[in-house]
């Protein structure tokens, strides 16, 4: 998810994060995400990027969702 979010033309900040449920790579509160975090970020004008606050909370039944299964 982090890789995808870091490709979006935005300046994002995680304000609410998921609870630790497994050893998945989690976001942390205050983490910056979006294209502004990339090495070539200076190529983008910060004023042109949308600034957003992001709340990340996992879905219930993530295994079912990952397998596109019925509940």
C-alpha positions in Angstrom: 0.0 0.0 0.0 2.9 2.4 0.8 4.4 1.9 -2.6 1.1 2.8 -4.3 0.5 5.8 -2.1 3.9 7.1 -2.8 3.2 7.3 -6.5 0.1 9.6 -6.0 0.7 13.3 -6.7 -0.1 14.4 -3.1 1.5 15.5 0.2 -0.2 13.1 2.6 0.2 12.6 6.3 -1.0 9.6 8.3 -3.2 10.9 11.1 -4.7 7.6 12.3 -3.0 4.3 11.8 -4.0 0.7 11.9 -3.5 -1.4 15.0 -0.7 -4.0 14.8 -2.3 -7.4 13.9 0.6 -9.2 12.2 4.1 -8.5 11.0 2.9 -6.4 8.0 4.7 -3.2 7.2 2.6 -0.6 9.1 2.2 3.1 8.7 3.0 5.3 11.7 1.2 8.4 12.8 2.8 11.5 11.3 4.4 9.5 8.4 4.5 11.4 5.1 3.2 9.6 2.0 2.8 10.6 -1.6 5.1 11.7 -4.5 6.7 14.2 -2.1 8.6 11.3 -0.4 10.4 10.2 -3.6 14.0 10.9 -4.4 13.0 13.1 -7.4 10.5 15.1 -5.2 12.3 18.3 -6.0 11.0 18.0 -9.5 7.5 18.6 -8.2 6.2 22.0 -7.0 4.8 21.4 -3.5 2.1 24.0 -4.2 0.8 21.8 -7.0 0.4 18.7 -4.8 -2.9 18.1 -3.0 -2.4 18.1 0.8 -4.4 15.4 2.6 -4.7 13.7 6.0 -5.1 10.0 5.8 -6.7 7.6 8.3 -5.6 3.9 7.7 -7.7 1.2 9.2 -7.7 -2.4 8.0 -10.9 -4.1 6.8 -12.4 -6.8 8.7 -12.0 -10.2 6.9 -8.8 -9.2 5.0 -8.1 -12.8 4.0 -11.6 -13.0 2.4 -11.0 -9.8 0.6 -7.5 -10.8 -0.6 -9.0 -14.1 -2.0 -12.1 -12.3 -3.5 -14.1 -14.8 -1.5 -17.7 -14.5 -0.3 -18.3 -14.0 3.4 
